């Protein structure tokens, strides 16, 4: 069975038209998916920017609070050292009073002994007050350290959130890039096939006219 040249031409043209149609359909599908992903990306980008702004503000405030607590702890530490020096001075006075008490006892001076003992009692009261102050200051330092830890946890959580959000955006951006590359390849292939199809059709039309 002999196949005519016209039949072959029509088959070739039909195949080209089908291929062009498939490429157009694929391009439309890619465009639809691309548009959807762009919409999702823009929405996520908006959420990310708001979260980034809020997280950055929270991190700056937390760090400022931590720096304030550190400065306060340093000031308290200096104060504790001064208070401890006062305690040492009180101990020196007690040692001196004990020596004077022994002398008063040896001489039998009752008034001196009573005065000495009263002075020692007052010094012990002062030592007790100073010791309470040191304990209170150290409790404040411990509380501040706990606060620092909690704020540091907040900073860590916010930074991790920012990282995850950025990674999600990056993944979506890579997907969009891949689809864009596919669209470009499809458009290039489609343009080539369209040119071939138009050339064949043009040649066929010219052939029919001349014939």
C-alpha positions in Angstrom: 0.0 0.0 0.0 1.5 3.3 -1.1 1.3 6.2 1.3 0.9 9.6 -0.4 3.1 12.5 0.4 0.1 14.6 1.4 -0.9 12.0 4.0 2.6 12.0 5.5 2.6 15.8 5.6 -0.7 15.8 7.4 0.5 13.3 9.9 3.6 15.4 10.6 1.5 18.5 11.0 -0.9 16.7 13.3 1.9 15.4 15.5 3.4 18.9 15.7 0.0 20.4 16.6 -0.5 17.7 19.3 3.0 18.3 20.7 2.4 22.1 20.7 -0.9 21.5 22.4 0.7 19.3 25.1 3.4 21.9 25.7 0.8 24.7 26.0 -1.2 22.5 28.4 1.9 21.8 30.4 2.8 25.5 30.4 -0.7 26.4 31.7 -0.4 23.8 34.4 3.0 25.1 35.5 1.6 28.6 35.4 -1.3 27.7 37.6 0.9 25.9 40.1 3.4 28.8 40.0 0.7 31.3 40.7 -0.6 29.3 43.6 2.9 28.9 45.0 3.6 32.6 44.6 0.5 33.4 46.5 1.5 31.0 49.3 5.0 32.4 49.3 3.9 36.0 49.5 1.5 35.2 52.4 4.2 33.3 54.2 6.7 36.1 53.5 4.3 38.5 55.1 3.8 36.3 58.2 7.6 35.8 58.4 8.3 39.6 58.2 5.8 40.3 61.0 7.2 37.4 63.1 10.7 38.7 62.4 9.8 42.2 63.5 8.1 40.9 66.7 10.8 38.4 67.5 13.6 41.0 66.9 11.8 43.5 69.2 11.3 40.8 71.9 15.0 39.7 71.6 16.3 43.2 71.9 14.1 43.8 75.0 15.1 40.5 76.5 18.8 41.3 76.0 18.4 44.7 77.4 16.7 43.2 80.5 19.5 40.7 80.8 22.1 43.4 80.6 20.2 45.3 83.3 20.1 42.2 85.6 23.8 41.7 85.1 24.6 45.3 86.0 22.4 44.9 89.1 24.1 41.7 90.1 27.5 43.3 89.7 26.4 46.2 91.9 25.1 43.8 94.5 28.3 41.8 94.4 30.3 45.0 95.2 27.9 45.8 98.0 28.2 42.3 99.4 32.0 42.7 99.6 31.6 46.0 101.5 29.1 44.4 103.9 31.5 41.5 104.4 34.3 44.0 105.2 31.9 45.6 107.8 31.4 42.1 109.3 35.2 41.7 109.6 35.5 45.1 111.3 32.8 44.0 113.7 34.8 40.8 114.5 37.9 43.0 115.2 35.9 45.1 117.6 34.5 42.0 119.3 38.1 40.6 119.8 39.1 44.0 121.3 36.1 44.0 123.6 36.8 40.5 124.8 40.3 41.5 125.7 38.9 44.5 127.6 36.3 42.3 129.3 39.1 40.0 130.6 40.9 43.1 132.0 37.8 44.4 133.7 37.1 40.9 135.2 40.7 40.8 136.5 40.3 44.2 138.1 36.8 43.5 139.4 35.4 46.6 137.6 31.7 45.6 137.5 30.6 48.8 135.6 33.2 48.3 133.0 32.1 44.6 132.6 28.5 45.6 132.1 29.3 48.3 129.6 31.6 46.0 127.7 28.9 43.2 127.5 26.3 45.7 126.4 28.7 46.9 123.6 29.2 43.3 122.5 25.5 42.7 122.4 25.0 45.7 120.2 27.8 44.6 117.9 26.2 41.1 117.6 22.9 42.8 116.7 24.7 44.8 114.0 26.4 41.6 112.7 23.1 39.9 112.5 21.6 42.8 110.5 24.6 42.8 108.2 24.3 39.0 107.7 20.6 39.3 106.9 21.5 42.0 104.3 24.1 39.7 102.7 21.6 36.8 102.6 18.9 39.1 101.0 21.4 40.5 98.5 22.5 37.0 97.5 18.8 35.9 97.2 18.3 38.8 94.8 21.3 37.7 92.8 19.9 34.1 92.6 16.5 35.5 91.5 18.1 37.7 88.9 20.1 34.7 87.5 16.8 32.7 87.2 15.3 35.7 85.3 18.3 35.8 83.0 18.0 32.1 82.3 14.3 32.5 81.4 14.9 35.5 79.2 17.7 33.6 77.5 15.3 30.7 76.8 12.9 33.3 75.2 15.7 34.5 73.0 16.7 31.0 72.0 13.1 30.1 71.1 12.6 33.2 69.0 15.9 32.6 67.2 14.9 29.0 66.5 11.5 30.2 65.2 13.2 32.8 62.9 15.5 30.1 61.6 12.7 27.7 60.8 10.6 30.4 59.2 13.6 31.5 57.1 14.3 27.9 56.1 10.6 27.4 55.0 10.8 30.5 52.9 14.1 29.3 51.3 12.5 25.9 50.5 9.5 27.6 48.8 11.8 30.0 47.0 13.8 27.1 45.6 10.6 25.4 44.5 9.5 28.6 42.7 12.9 28.8 41.0 12.7 25.2 39.8 9.2 25.8 38.3 10.5 29.0 36.7 13.3 27.1 35.1 10.9 24.5 33.8 8.6 27.2 32.5 11.5 28.7 30.6 12.5 25.3 29.1 8.9 24.6 28.2 8.4 28.0 26.6 11.7 27.5 24.6 10.7 24.1 23.4 7.1 25.3 22.6 8.5 28.2 20.6 10.7 25.9 18.6 7.8 23.5 17.8 5.5 26.4 17.0 8.1 27.7 14.6 8.5 24.3 13.0 4.7 23.8 12.8 4.1 27.2 11.3 6.9 26.6 8.8 5.4 23.3 7.7 1.9 24.8 7.5 3.3 27.8 5.5 5.1 25.5 3.2 2.0 23.4 2.7 -0.1 26.5 2.0 2.5 27.8 -0.5 2.7 24.4 -2.1 -1.1 24.2 -2.6 -1.2 27.7 -4.0 1.6 27.0 -6.5 0.1 23.7 -7.4 
